[in-house]
Amino acid sequence: MSEPKSKKPKKSASKKKTVESVKINKEELENLKNEVALEKDKNLRLFAEFDNFRKRTAKERIELFTTASKDVITSLIPVIDNFERALKAQNISDDDGIMLIYNQLKGELEKKGLKEIEDPKGKVLDTDFHEAITNIPAENKKDVGKIIDVIEKGYMLGDKVLRYAKVVVGN
């Protein structure tokens, strides 16, 4: 009968092979560390890009909700102008039906974010809010470059100008 072969030398030989296969030289280790660092950097950049995308879309969504009715409100501004002209032309008290309807319309638009640009008479022309229609000779030197009259009111929706105030400037 043949003797059974002992398994101990085989185990140590296989262990030796695995240890040899695991041994890596320093250059390979540095390369692997560099690759891991690059992948971490890519992951971090991707996460930051996604976070910026999420913040940008949230901001755009908020802007969309605040300006969703922009077209409707813009088309109603001339109606407000005509109401004001009619109220100015006729002597109407605050209790008249037309005045109540005007106040209700204006109140509802203000709830949606519509604001009048404050009366600019006597102030310096600001092209961010005013549009100079014409120049007229100023009565005083202090009125030169300032707004003399307002032809048409300006309106803002939130912090954006819907319609610039049309003004007359003294020169």
C-alpha positions, 0 to 999 in steps of 0.5 A, a space after each residue: 500500500 502506498 502511504 498517504 501523502 501528507 497535506 501539511 507541505 501542500 498547505 504551506 506551499 499554497 499559503 506561500 503562493 497567496 502571500 507572494 501574490 498579495 505582495 505588491 511593490 511600492 510603485 503599484 501601491 502608489 498607483 493604487 493610492 493615486 487612483 483611489 484619490 482620483 476616484 474620491 475627487 471625482 465622487 466629491 465633485 459629482 456630489 457637489 455638482 448634484 447639490 448645485 443642480 438641486 439648489 438651482 432647480 429649487 430656486 427656479 421652481 420658487 421663481 416659477 411660482 412667484 412669476 407664473 401669473 406674470 403674463 396675466 398680471 402684465 395684461 391687467 396693468 393697462 386695465 388698472 391704468 384705464 380705471 385710474 383715468 376714469 376715476 380721475 376724470 369723474 368725481 367718484 367717492 370711495 363708496 361708489 361701485 367703480 371705486 370698490 371694484 378698482 380697489 378689489 382688483 388692485 388688492 388681488 393683484 397686490 396679493 399676487 406680488 404686484 407693486 407700484 414703483 414709488 412716485 419718482 417725482 423730484 428724484 434723480 432718473 434711475 434707468 433700472 426703474 424709469 424710462 425717460 420719454 422726453 426732456 423739458 427745460 427745468 424751472 430751477 437748477 436743482 431740477 436739472 436731471 431730476 424727474 419732473 412728471 410721471 406719464 405712466 406708473 411703473 410696476 414690479 412683480 416681486 423684485 423684477 420690473 414688469 413695466 418701467 415708469 415713463 417719466 419726463 426729465 428736466 434739463 
